[in-house]
Amino acid sequence: MNKKTDLEESSLTKVIDDISEGLNDAGTVFNSEETPVIEESTGKQAVRYLLWGLLSVVVNFGAFFIFYRVVHLNYQFANIIAWFLGVQAGFWVDRVIVFRHKSNTAFREMLAFYGTRILTFLIESATLWIGISLLSANGTGSKIVGQLLAIIGNYVLSKFFIFKNKH
């Protein structure tokens, strides 16, 4: 019985020695050099952007409904409040979930986010004006084109200017 235990211990010792030898050959795991940021695929971010972006749309429409139909605010005031709340929801969703951005400059990023949203709102408005007033196109079709331009613009501006990760 003693020989069996000695044999088991020597086999276990050999396995442990083999594992530790392999670990020693692996090199250092932690070092003082800065580790590079691993970029996530743009496709995954774009899908998250589209899916989670629906949340800001729901907030926008829900707030508009509440302020316009329930509280009976003027539709323009209701729309401004709804836009603000929708953009605010969009900022946090994009920052935390879509782009997984970490920094200590959230307020500055929020200001830039609002600035880009105003820019794409103006692009959408210009698209509506061109489509409806100049081309006599369908209002719904013009709105869809404007929304597509705004969504693409918002994604590009958010990814490359607001929530860009520093290497």
N, C-alpha and C positions, 0 to 999 in steps of 0.2 A: 504494500500500500504506500509505503514511503517512496519507493521508486516511481510509482505512478504519479504522485504529487510532484516529485522532483522533475519528472518528464513534462508534466503540464506547465510547471513554472518556467522551465527552460524554453518551451515553445512560446509561451506568452511573452517572455523576455525577448525572444528573437523577433516576434511580431512588433513589439514596442520599439525595439532598436531599429528595425527596418522603417517604421513610420517616422521616427524622430530623425533618422538620417535623411529621409526624403524632405522633411520639413526644413532641416538645416540647409539643404541645397536650394530651397525656394527663394532665398534672399529676404531682404527686409520687407516687412509689410508696411510699417509706418516710417515715414521719414519727414524731414523738415521742409522738403520741397512742396510747393503748392500743387495739389492734385487738380488735373484739368476737369472742367465741367463737362459732364457727359450730356450731349445734346439729345433731346428726345426728338423723334421724327415729327416733322411738320404735319404730316398726315394725321397723326394721333391728336395733335393739338387742334387741328382744324375740325376734326370730328367732335372733340370735346367742346370747341367753341360754338359749333352749330347746335349741338344738343343742349348744352347748358345755357346758351344764349336764349333759348326759349323761356328760361326762367325770367329774364329781364323783360321779355315781351309780355309774359303773364302778369308781372308786377305792373308794367305800364298800363295794359288794358284793364286790369283789375282796379288799379288806383283811379283811372279815368272814369270807369263805371261808378265807383263809389262816390267820387267827388262830384261828378256830373249828375248822376241819376238819384243818388241817395241824399247827398248833402245839398244838391241843387246849386252848385257853383256854376258860374258862367263857363261855357265849354272851353274857352281859351285859357282861363285860369286852371281849370281842371286838367287840361292838356299839359300845361307847363309843370304842374305838380307831378303829374303822371310821368312826364319825360324825366324830370329830376330823379324821382324814385326808381324808375327803370334803369337809368344810367348808373345810379348809385349801386343798385343790385348787380348790374353788369360789371362794374369796376371790381367789386369784391369777388364775384364768381371768376372773372378773368384772372385776377391776381392770384387767388388761392387755388382754384381748381384747374383752370385751363392752362395757364402758363407756369403755375407752381413757382411763382416769383417770391424771393425773399430779399428784403432790403429794409433799411431804416428810413426810407424816404417815401412812405405811403402817401403823405399829404401832397408832396410835390408831384408824385405820379398821378394822384387823383385829379389835380389841376390840369395836368397834361391830358389825362383821359377825357375830362370834360371838354377841353379845347378841341381834341380830335373829334369828339362826338358832335360838337357844334359845327365843325368843318364838314363832316359827312352829312349832317342835317341840311346844311346849305347846298351841298352837292345834290342831295335828294330833292330839295325844293327846286333847284335849277332844272333838274331832269323833269320834274312835273311841269314846270313852266314851258320848257321846250316841247315836251310831248303834247301837252294839252293846248297851250296858247299858240305856239308856232306851227306845230305839225297837225293840229286838230285830231290827235290820236285819242284813243280810249283812256279815260282817267285811271281805270284799274290797271291796265297794261303799263301805263306810265309810272304808276305807283310801284308796281312789281319791279320794273327796271330800276327805278330809284332806290328801292329797298335792297336789291341785289348789289348795286354799286356801293351803297352804304355799308352793307355787311362785309363785302370784300375790303373796302377801305378801312373799316374799323378793325378787321382782323390784321391787316398788314401794318397799320399804324400801331396797334397794340403790341404785336409780336416784335417788330423791329425798332420801335422808338420808345415805348412806355415800359414794357416788361422784358426788355432784352437782358439776358444774363451776361454778366461780365466774366471774361475768361481770365 
